[in-house]
Amino acid sequence: MLASKRAYNFNAGPSALPLPVLEKAQAELVDFKGLGMSVMEISHRSKDFDAVYNQTVALLKELMGISENYEVLLLQGGASLQFAMVPINFLLPGKKASYCLTGSWSEKAFKEAKMVGEAYEAASAKDTNYTYIPALSDLKYDQSDAYLHITTNNTIFGTEWQEYPDTGNVPLIADMSSDILSRPIDVNKFSLIYAGAQKNLGPSGVTVVIVRKDLLEKANKKVLTMLSYDTHVKNGSMFNTPPTFAFYMMGLVLEWVKEQGGVDVIYKRNLEKAALIYDTIDASGGFYKGHAQPDSRSLMNITFRLGSEELEKKFLAEAKAAGFVGLNGHRSVGGCRASAYNAVPIEACQALKDFMIKFQKANG
Ligand SMILES: *Cc1c(COP(=O)(O)O)cnc(C)c1O
């Protein structure tokens, strides 16, 4: 066990939050900044809450190196609403959108686009139950397309893009829900990035949208108020009452990332964390089998199987008894999944490695 009875939390989402963040929220809960109220009890139109919002957005811009060419929005409805909002705003009549299918979440995004307009597959890894990321040279899209959509990390299957396509004039749109802020990226390659907060950014209830101003100019003007990005840009993400506590928590998580040394330091740590578990899989002589092909492996979600479903059940039961949480694989892959998001400490990954080795010795 970790400090203060903290579990080894490998939940896929909602997932682990940094302990110092929880402690700070706890300390400030009843009396936020001497106001005699919690942050949940103040008006979202107040100066005090404005400061929370502005600080959160400024920190995200700083940590990701987001330029003035972009708007940063904090919205509701999860990444799932973005599956719809992206085509509703940008898939205009007469245009086509291209979707790269690398897992269940990209399939869901594709389904929404097809309900709005014309969308087609850029590439698909479905033939292997999504064990790999297609080669950049295999992506099909046209220079006249409305956009190309990718899912940078496939939470369920445990694959992750290692590099991103240069799409020229075609706007590149990415669902980064499960790997945002886990590695340095060049935001300038993207026209729109969206991410539900509950993996790397904070609690559920808030969704980050980073959108380039030149894409916004091309948006459909006849969109229902709440579904239009323009509404949220014009109202500073506060057209209606936002999830104020989730904004505040996200701000604390971003402060924590900055205190750690920023995204570069977090990335190095994530490489070490993932290596502990992948090396154990690779050194197990086939006792543990990774789902993802090695060149497509995710740093965030490590998916693996054991020799039989019976052995997997035993592994999961013993892991649970040993204090590990969230290691069950998603039903579409089976087996096991360890989600080692930013807030999961290296000690938890080391403990999982030790447990995996011990389990293999007893059952191999
Ligand atoms: C979790 C997840 C989603 C779904 O997010 P919601 O906020 O629940 O809508 C979408 N895409 C990816 C890649 C995810 O990991």
The ligand as a MOL file (V3000), in Angstrom:
LIG
                    3D

  0  0  0     0  0            999 V3000
M  V30 BEGIN CTAB
M  V30 COUNTS 15 15 0 0 0
M  V30 BEGIN ATOM
M  V30 1 C -12.7400 7.6650 -21.9430 0
M  V30 2 C -12.6570 8.0000 -23.3640 0
M  V30 3 C -13.7350 8.5630 -24.0740 0
M  V30 4 C -15.0960 8.7770 -23.4480 0
M  V30 5 O -15.0750 9.8840 -22.6500 0
M  V30 6 P -16.4110 10.4340 -21.9640 0
M  V30 7 O -15.8730 11.6400 -21.2680 0
M  V30 8 O -16.8900 9.3670 -21.0290 0
M  V30 9 O -17.3920 10.7430 -23.0120 0
M  V30 10 C -13.5500 8.8940 -25.3920 0
M  V30 11 N -12.3800 8.6920 -26.0100 0
M  V30 12 C -11.3200 8.1490 -25.3780 0
M  V30 13 C -10.0350 7.9380 -26.1080 0
M  V30 14 C -11.4330 7.7930 -24.0360 0
M  V30 15 O -10.3850 7.2400 -23.4040 0
M  V30 END ATOM
M  V30 BEGIN BOND
M  V30 1 1 1 2
M  V30 2 1 2 3
M  V30 3 2 2 14
M  V30 4 1 3 4
M  V30 5 2 3 10
M  V30 6 1 4 5
M  V30 7 1 5 6
M  V30 8 2 6 7
M  V30 9 1 6 8
M  V30 10 1 6 9
M  V30 11 1 10 11
M  V30 12 2 11 12
M  V30 13 1 12 13
M  V30 14 1 12 14
M  V30 15 1 14 15
M  V30 END BOND
M  V30 END CTAB
M  END
